Amino acid sequence: MTPPVDTPDPPVDNPPEEPKSADNSLSKLKLSSGTLSPGFKYNVTKYTATVGYDVTKIIVSAETSHEKAVIESVTGNGTVN
């Protein structure tokens, strides 16, 4: 009996990656409670949220300016919607 011959798997053709957007700005940034400082502006990348002492949770809502852009992270303990 002849042992089986190992044949390499054919190469896998990965589809090309879709181009990413060069526009990484936001069109909207909102908090469920409190205020954002400075006020929202598309080209600002750092904000401070100020909330009342009794607030234990806020929801950050952000929307990209470009449909192919992706929100990858928000620093802090929060949820991006």
N, C-alpha and C positions, 0 to 999 in steps of 0.2 A: 504494500500500500504506500502511495506517495504522500508525504506530508503536505498540508495546505500551504500555498504560497501567499505570503503577505503582499498585498498590493496597496500602494499608497492611495489615500483618498484623493479624489480630484480636487483641484484648488476651488475655494469658495469665492465667488464674485460678490464682494460687498457692494451694495449700491453706494453711489457717491453721496457724501454728506451734503445736506442742503445748506446753501450759504447762510451764514448768520447775518443778522442786521448790524450795520455799523452804528445805528442809532440806539444808544443804550439809555436814553432818557425816559422819564416817566411822564405820563400825561395826567396822572391823578395820584394823590397820596392823602389818605384820610385816616383819622383815628376815631374809634368808637366813643372815646371819652377823652377830655383834656384838650390841650392846645399844642400845636407844633411850632417850634421856633428854630430858625426863622420860618415865616409862612411859606407854604409850598411854592416852589419855583422849579421848572423843569431841569435847570442846569445845576441845582444845588444837590450835593450828595451826602451831607451830614446834617442831621436834625437832632433836636432835643425835644422829648415829650414831657409836658408838665401836667400832672394830674392831681386831683384832690387826695388827701391823706386816706380817705375811705375807699379809694379805687384799688381793687386787687387784680384786675385783669383789663386789658384793652385789646382791641382787634385792629390791626393795621391793614388797611385796604390800599393796594397799589395797582396801578394799571400802566402798562408799557405804552410808549408813543408809537412803536412800530409793531405790527402784528407778529413778526418773527422773533422779536426780542423775548427774552425769558428772565423772570425775576429769580435769581439764584439764592439770595440770602437776605436776611434781615438780622442785624446784630441785636441781641437782647433776648428776653424770654417773651416770645410772641408768636402770633399766627399771621400768615400772609393770606389774604383772601383776594 
